[in-house]
Amino acid sequence: MDLDRLKREFLEHCELEKGQSSLTIENYSRYLDRFFDFAKNLANKKDIYPADITHELIRQYRLHVNRLKDIQGQALKKSTENYHMLAVRAFLRYLAWRGIGSLSPEKVPVAKLGDREINFLEGSEVKSVISSPDTAKVSGLRDRAILEFLFSTGLRVSELASLNVDDINFQRGEISVLGKGKKIRVVFLSQDSLQVVDQYLKNRGFIHQEADKLQDNQEEPLFLSKRQERLTVRSIERIVKKYAQKAGITKKVSPHTLRHSFATDLLMAGADIRSVQSMLGHSSITTTQVYTHVTDQHLREVHQKFHGKSVASGEVESDEVES
């Protein structure tokens, strides 16, 4: 079978067997199309087959991707280059699973990345952003609830956009979220978040019942636009950017910035990394460990502030040594 047909079957496998998101599947499709076009042009062939994927083809393709430019004429980020290669690797892994002879997926290298930079807000900055909306207006009340939700739960923006009214358990102050990989996790809401969203929903005409549910709202979006439609991811991103600017914050702020702020806030306060991993919905602890660079900086500041003070002042109260 030619690679175009196998690609279609691979994407169907990702959707049905692996339960991957539509965004992941779209990205796989786009990156594989780019790879196949390159391979066809290089070999001057109309169709290519699994046996045509060789170590030399991969080497040439990596060089090609490394020289690509984005729409601003800038070189691609190393992480973006890696996405191209990871799509090819996933496709080759699928071929191996089906017993179709081709290059081993382990033969597809990816570039080593440096430590990921985490952009987060300090506590005072978070407070300033969250308090920016005018809650005398329904739209301001909605926006305040969105900001509270993002910082209180650490939700991804796509997860927030997909929430329905019925997803919230007001009595327990929690939400069951369907995250990446179709995995369900529980996230928790602060009292401020619950109060603001409760007020916002009451303004929309919803009233609590004893069973802690809102009337017949299993498909009712939690956050609506002015047109009474579900807010999109892009709309939520614009809302966050708007209030960050209103709060006078010059750094780039997105919904993911509030997710980063949620994680660093927990870790700096002493939360264990496994718990933070669960709340963020990370499948691997390695993903969560990126935040330890931030908390390490916090520990360095604590060390510099407090270390050696008792020795300098002579205030040693005990000669016992703890090992």
Summary of the structure (lengths in Angstrom):
residues: 323
radius of gyration: 24.8
end to end distance: 65.8
largest distance: 82.4
contacts: 862
relative contact order: 0.09
helix: 57%
strand: 6%
